[in-house]
Amino acid sequence: MATLFPVTTTGSWSRSPELLDALRKRHAGQIGEEEFAERADEAVLESLRLQVDAGVDIVTDGEQRRDNFYSFVAGKLDGARLMSMRDLLEHMPDPAFFEKVMEESDVVPEQINNAIAVDKLSLKGPGLAVDEAAFLLRHTDKPVKVALPGPYHLTRSGWSQALSADAYPTREDLASDVVAILRQELETLRDAGVAFVQFDEPSLSEIVYSAQTAGTFY
């Protein structure tokens, strides 16, 4: 009998100081992918154990391997470059205004990264989160959910007039490829046995609540 009100998580799970340290060292080239994967595997299994102990019905891997919920795609896509908000400031039409917006939002520009489209996008490997899902599926018999950044957020955060226009003259051009990649990812995850895929669109709140900044970032 199906659970009437199944319990799940939003997707992300707090990462330990040790894992955050490993993430920083991986970005700095101080540890390799194999060593990082070992630490991330342990973190995923601990996250899974805690979810099972709490009675969660639909489990996730906690996004433990990602630097954040959306910029991780830079490592999965050809044509995308990981850039900090500080790096992007010089390419914005009004850097002073955008820096003010970040200050008011309590954002540290050096700590927020975006996957910027600098060429036509294509998958490097089997998918954006296929490897994450495969590991989790091997370690649980519960239904698995994978959280992915939604098409609006990836397009909004990934397009820059100065850096993207040669490959994608408009945001709409980029959106067409982003939607195609996410559709392919959805089908691949479905075929792999993933029960649920959650698309996150937090930046839509800016459209509703912040008419002044909507559409002005890049």
N, C-alpha and C positions, 0 to 999 in steps of 0.2 A: 504493500500500500504506500502510495506517495505521501511524503510529508506535506501537510497542509500549508504550513508557513516555513519553508526551508530557510535556514540561517546561513548567511555568507558574510564575507568581509568586503570592504570597498575595493580591495586589490592590493594596496600598499600595506606594508607592515614595518614597524620600527626596526631599524638596523642597528646592530651592536656597534660600539666604538671600534671593536676589532675589525669588523667588516668595512666600516667607513674608512678606517686607516688603510685597509687593503685596496679599496677603491682609489684612494688618493695615490697610493704607491703605483697602482697599475697605470693611472693616467700619466704619472711622472716617469714611467718606464723603469721603476725600481724593482718591480716583480713582473713575472711573465703571466701569460694567460692561464697556464696550467696551474700555477700556484694560486692564482686568484680563484679559479674554478673550484679548487679543493675547499677553500674557505667559504665560498658562496654556497657550495653543496651542503656544507654543514649548517649554514644559516637557514637554507631552505628547509632542511629536515627538521630543524628546531622550530621554525615557524609552523610547519605542518603538524608537528607533535602538539604544539600549544593549541592549534585550531581543533584538532581531534579531541584533546582533553576538554576543551570548552564546549564540545558538542556541535561544532560547525558542520553543516550538512554539505555545503558546496565550498571546496577548499581552493586556495590559490597558493602560488609560491611566494607571495608577499612582495614580488618585484625586487627581491633581494639582490639581483645581479645588476640592476640598473643604477646609473648615476642619478637620474630622476625619471619621472614617469613618461617623459616624451623624448628627451634629447638622446636617449640610448639608441634611437633609430639611426643616428649618424654612423654608428659602427656597423650597421646592417645594410646600408644603402650606398651604392656607388653614386656619385654626384652630389653627396651631402657632406658638408664640412662642419665639424663641431666648433662653435665659437661662443665665447663668453659675451655677456651683455656689454662688458667694457670694450671688447674688441669691436662690437657692432656700433658703438656710439659714433665713431668717426664716419660711418657710412649712412647715418640717418640725416634726414633733411633738417631737423631741428634738434641737435644733440642736447642743448641746454634744457629744452622743454622735457625731453624724454628722461634725462637724468633727474630732473625735479620730480617727475612722476614716480620714478623708482625710489627716490628718497621718501616720498610721501607714503609709498607702499611698503616701506621698511625692507627694500630689496638691496642686497649687496651685489653690485654688477659683476664682480669677479667670481661669484659663486653660482650664478645662474647661466646655464649653457643652452644654446639652441642648435638644432640641426638645420643649417642653412643650405638651401639648394643653390649650388654653384654650377651645376651641369644637369643634364637630363638624369632623372632618378631611375635606378633599377636595383633589384635585390642582388646582394652579393652571394647569398647562400640560399638555404631552403625557405627562409622566412624571417620575420621580425622577432617572433617569440616562439617559434617551433621548437627550438632547443630547450627553452625554459619549460614548455609544456611536456616535452618528451621525458625530461627528468622527473617531473612531478607525477606523471602518469605511471612511471615505473615504481613509485613508492606509495601509492594509495589506490584503494578500490572505490573511493568516494568520487562523486561527480567533480570535475575540475573546471574552474573558471580562469580565463586569461583576460587581463585588462590591457587595453591598447589605447593610445592617444587617438582621438577622433579626427576625422578629415578636416574639420574647420580649424581645430587647434594646430594641427601639423602645417596646414597651409598658412595660417596667420603668423605662426612663429617662424616658419621656414622660408618666407619670401622676403627678399630685400631688393629694392629697386636698383641699388648699386651693384649687388652681387649676383642676383638671380635673373636679371632681365634678358641677358643674352640667350639663356636656355628657356626661360619662361617670361615672356614680355609682360604678362599680367598675373595676378594671384589666381584668376580663374583658370589660366593655362596650367599652373602648378596643381591646382585642385583636381583637375582631370586625371593627372597621373597619380596623385595621392589616393584618390578614391579607387582607382584601378588596383593599386598595390594593396590597399586594405581589403578590397573585395577578394583578391587572390589569397591574402593571408587568412581571411575568415573561412574560405573554403578549405584551405590546407589544414587549419586547426580542427575544423569539423571532421575532416577525413581521418585525422590523427586520433580522434576520440574525445576531443574537448567538448564538454557539455554546454558551456556558456562562454560567450565573448562579450566583454563590457567595453564600450567605447566612451572614453572620458572627454568631456568638452567643457572644462572649467572656464575658459576664456569667453564663453558665451555670456557669462554674467556681466562682463564689461560692456557688451552691447546693450544690455538691459539697463544697467545701473550707471554707466559712465559714458554718456553721449559725447563728452568733450574729447575723450581719448580714443574712442572707437575709430579704427581705420587710420590713425595718425602715426603708428609706431615706426614703420619702416618706409 
